[in-house]
Each structure stands twice: as structure tokens, then as C-alpha cells.
Amino acid sequence: MMAADFPILKNDRILKAAKGEKPDKLPVWVMRQAGRYLPEFRDFRQKHDFFEVCQTPEYACEVTLMPINRYELDAAIIFSDILVIPQVLGMEVEMKPKEGPVLPNPLTLEMVKDLKTDGAVDRLDYVGKAITLTRQRLKGKVPLIGFSGAPWTLMGYMIEGGGSKTYSKAKKWLYAYPEQAHNLLNLLTDVIIDYLVMQIKSGAQLVQVFDSNAEYLNKHLYLTFCIPYLRKINVAVKKMLKEQHINEVPMILFAKGGWYCLEEQADLGYDVLGIDWTVEPTFVKNILKNKNITIQGNLDPCALYAPQEELEELVQNMIKQFGSERYIVNLGHGIYPDAPTESLETLTKSVHGFSI
């Protein structure tokens, strides 16, 4: 389906903010907004396995629309997972109720050669189908965001066999086997580029790259093993779109815990830079004051547990510090499963009630 065949977009606040234009109201969306904090999602998951939902376009579409039907959010984000890439490369990935993602056979140096890169993006076509279907079902209400994990973050999960408190097994590669680490990161980067282009061709109106494990590195490691690949993703995606005569879409980079490298991230060419909750707005604004980039995020996900009046005050103060130009309101990470559903309504109303 061509973009011209999709319904006309009625709410372009997030697209305007990403491009540096002024929207009528500040845009707001929330990472993991289609998730376990919603009772309707929990009911749906009683009947369907996590990856069954990811791999069934109809299901992924239904779940993506749940928060949009409930709240006045300014964007939808396709329901999927960053670990679909290791899956299509031939690794087994399970989603355990309490443990989260588990890869029973973690990647070793010897296993890299067996990763199935040929046709990887074709095996992810269910994500593209889910995006196209969701664009149709949204009927232009809000833009749709696609996403991928960043190379280092995917590498971390693949080597550790899941989440980790230290990521020491994956970091060992960076120190002990740098050549093999670069080979793996390059391999993942090429798949991510094809994956993001496919999502955009399928109808994604923005795409976000999640470097969720940036906090486990220092500046030297990030400059060596992350920045070159994040730059390659941005440049290559835009180049491929131009060659195929497809309009560019805004690209968002969110490096959780990557405060030590904000300036370098801002120079990569992404349109939007996601900020977690551990840094002060003044710190961010000072570093990025001369950068032509939009800021997204910063609210502590735990702020949603605050009394509603206090939450309103926290949101208003955050917006005042960041300012209303080139700013997208979001949490500093994904919403937690036990977040009160009414808090998201308070958040959206507080943002939209702010006079810009």
C-alpha cells in the first residue's frame, strides 16, 4: 500500500515537533503504552502468547490501538519487541512472565557464523503487515511509530541470554574480542537498516531506535562500539529512502543512561533525542543548546504513582524547564505494569492543557 492510500492524518503534533515546527499543543506519547498496565491488554494476553501477538498482524494492531482508544495520546507505537531481530537470526527467544525475555542458548563467538542473516527482513514481514493494517485502522487519528533495538542493546541480550545487572558477558567481547564485537555489531546494523526501511515503506510515520542498555557503557566504549553504528543506521536509512523515492520520516534515538554522550548523539543526524529521567532538563538544554534537534522524554515513570495533583505539577514543571519548542513529552523509560491507568489520563490532560 502506498502512503497516498492511507487516511489523511488529523493530528500531526509529533511530526511538527520532530521537524522543529510549532504544533497547536505539545505532543505526548508513552513508551510501552500498549502494555500490561492496561486491563484490556492483560485480558487479551490471557488468551495469547506474547510473540503470538507480535507475529499476528491482526493481534498486534488490536493491542496497538488499545491506548489510543482510551487516551488522548498524540502517537501510536506498533506493538512488537526489539528481540524479534535475534529471533529471525535463528536464536530462540522466550518471554517469561516474571523474568522477561530469555534466550536459552546465548550467543557464543563460535555461533556468530551461524546467524541467519539472508532474508532476515523478509522473515519480519509480519511487522510490516501489522504497521499497514494499523495505519488503516487508525483512520488518521494519530501518527504511527515503528522501532528497532540498537546494535549494542541487541548484542547484549543475545550474549547474556536475557537481561542483566552488569552486561559483563557482552562487555567482555568489547575488551577481549573487539574485532568479533565489531563484526557482530555491523551484522546487526545491516539488518536494522533494512528493518527500519521496511517499516517506513509499510506506513510507519516515525521510527525510534532503542539503545536501552547504553547505561552499562562508558564514553570510550560508546564512542567505539555504538556511535559509528548509530550513525550508519541514520545515514543508510535516509539514503535508501531517497533512492527508492520514499519520503523521509523523523528518526528518534533513545539511549537510556547515555547522558555521558548526549552531545555526540545529537551530532548523528537523528531528528529527536530521547532523554531518560536521571538527567536534569537544565543539563540537557545546556549541552544541546546549539544543536538542531528535538528533545523527547525525561519524566520518571514512577511519577505516575504520585497523587494526581502532584503529577500535574511535575509535568508542568518539566515542560517549563524544557520549553515548548522542539519538545515531545514522554516518560524517561517505559511505563511500569502497575502504573495507575488514571495517571496516564492526568499526564495527557496536563500536557495538552499547557499553553504554548
LINGI-V623286 format. One record per run of one state. SS is the DSSP state (H for helix, E for strand, C for the rest). FROM is the first residue (numbers start at 1). LEN is the number of residues. If there is no record, write none. Layout:
ss from len
SS FROM LEN
SS FROM LEN
//
This chain:
ss from len
C 1 2
H 3 3
C 6 7
H 13 7
C 20 7
E 27 2
C 29 10
H 39 7
C 46 4
H 50 6
C 56 1
H 57 14
C 71 4
E 75 3
C 78 6
H 84 5
C 89 5
E 94 3
C 97 3
E 100 3
C 103 6
H 109 6
C 115 7
H 122 17
C 139 4
E 143 7
C 150 1
H 151 10
C 161 1
E 162 1
C 163 5
H 168 9
C 177 1
H 178 25
C 203 3
E 206 6
C 212 2
H 214 3
C 217 2
H 219 7
C 226 1
H 227 17
C 244 6
E 250 6
C 256 3
H 259 8
C 267 5
E 272 4
C 276 5
H 281 8
C 289 5
E 294 4
C 298 1
E 299 1
C 300 1
H 301 5
C 306 2
H 308 15
C 323 4
E 327 3
C 330 1
E 331 1
C 332 9
H 341 12
C 353 4
//
